[in-house]
Amino acid sequence: MPKEMDRQLVGDLVAAGVDFVTSVPCKQLAGVLEVLDETTSIRHVPCNKEDEGMGLCAGAYLGGGRPCIVMQNTALGVVVNALATLIQFYHIPLPMLISYRGEVGEKVACQVEMALHTNAILAQLHIPTYHFHHPDQAAEFPGILAHTQMCSKPTAILTDASFWGAAT
């Protein structure tokens, strides 16, 4: 069942003019995905892999839309080439709402390995990155979305388990 935070984040996407979202299933982001499916002003197209999602977002942008991708940080390694040679090369403003898996308390051991590399990969790609640990940090989301459009760059918004666990 979606929480108020899920509705707030999707409402912020709508207010920012985002009209296309692609995603790969994620337990932490399940409520956001459910709200997206209920939101008529955003076309939500689930995809099989995150690099495929980058292509869908590029197509939406080139067709006049405002895209966003919803994904896990564990897939970041899969999207590096698409981020660099497609999204960044063509200056596509792409907010990436990313569940940050692998921190203390993670129950799936393989998630930890990618968590160790997430920030370094984003830094290497020069992608502005914001990390939400507490629900009150979501107040920054509208400004981040506006910044993403203004600078025509992808932007990473990492949301960790403490953010989702405390969000009501």
N, C-alpha and C positions, 0 to 999 in steps of 0.2 A: 504494500500500500504506500503510495507517495506521501512524503512528509511535506510540511510547509516549505522547507528548504528546496525541495525538488521543484515545487511550484514557483518559488521565487526565482530560481535560476532560469527556468524556462520563460517566465514572465520577463526577465531581463533580456533574454535573447529576442523575444518578440519586440520589446520596446526598442532594441538596437537595430531592428530591421532584418534580423536573421530570418531567412525564409526557407532555408534548406539545411537539414542536419542528416548526417550519416553516422552510423554507429556499429559497433560490434558488441554483443552482449557482455555485460559486466555486472556482477552482483552488487557492488557498491553503487553503481549508477542506475540500477534497475528502476528506481522511482522516477528519476529524470526521464528515462526512456518511456516509461508508462505515460507520464504527463505529455511528452512530445507526441505520442500516438494519439492523444486526445486533443491536441492543439491544431485547429484548422488553418491557422495562418503560417504554420511551418510544415513543409513537406519532410517527413522523416522516412529515410530510405536505409534500412539496415543493410549491411554489406558483409561479405564473408571474411575479408581480411582488411586490415587498416590501410595497406598501400593501395588497395582497390578504392577505399574510401577517399584517399587523397585525390585520385583521379575523378571520382564523382564530384568532390568539392570543387576541383578546378573547372570541370564542365559546368557546374551550377554557376560559378562566378563568371566564366566567359559568356554564359547565357544571360547575364544581367542580374544574377541572384547574389545573395549574401549567405555564404555557407558557414557551417561549423561542423567539427567532427568530435564525437564523444568516444573515448577509447581508454584503455589501460596503459600505464607506463611500460608494462611488460612487452608491448608491441612496438615500442619506440625504435628498437633495432630494425624492425621490418620496414619502417617508413622513412628511414634516413635518406635513401636515394630519391624517393618521390618528393620529400620535403625540399631537398637541395636543388634538384634538377627541374622540378615542376613548380611547386608552390613558391619557393624563394626566387627562382630565376624569373618567373613571370610576375613577381610582386603581388601575389594573391593574399589579401588580408584574410587569415584563417584562424579564428579562435579554436583552440584545441582544449576541450574540457577533459581532463585526464585523471582517472583514479590512480592514485599513487599507492601501489601495492608493494609489500616487502619490508615494511618498517617493523619495529618491535611489536610483537603480538601477532605477526603474520603466522598463519597456520599452514601455509603452502610453501615449502622450502624453496622451490624453484623461483618463486616470486622475488625472493631476497636478492638473487644475483642481478636481476635487471635494475632493482632499486639502487644498487651500488653504482650503476652507470648512468642513471637517468639524468641527473643534473649536469654531469660532464658532457653527455651527448648534446643536450640542449645548449649548453654554453659553447661548445665547439661549433655548433651551427649558428651561433649568435641569435638565438631565439629568446626574446623577452619571456621570462618565466616568473610566475607568481605561485606561491604555495599556501594554500588555505589549510590551516591547522584547526581553526576555531570558527564556529558559525558566524560570528560577527565580522569576519574577514570577507564574507560574501557581499558586504556593502561595497566593496571595491570592484565587483564584477562589471557593473555598467560602465565605469571608467575604463576598465581594461578592454571591454568590447569597443568603446569609442576610440581608444588608443590604437587598437588593432586596425581599424578602418583608416584612421588618419595616417599611419605609417606604412600601410600596405605590406604588412609582414605577418607571418604566422606568430601566434602568441600561445604559450602553454600556461594553462591554469591547472596546477596540480592540486588534487583534493585527497587528503589522506583519511585513514580510518577514524582518527580522532575528530575530524571535521564532520564526517557522516554520523559517527556515533553520538556526538553531542547535539547534532542538528535535530530540531523538533518540527 
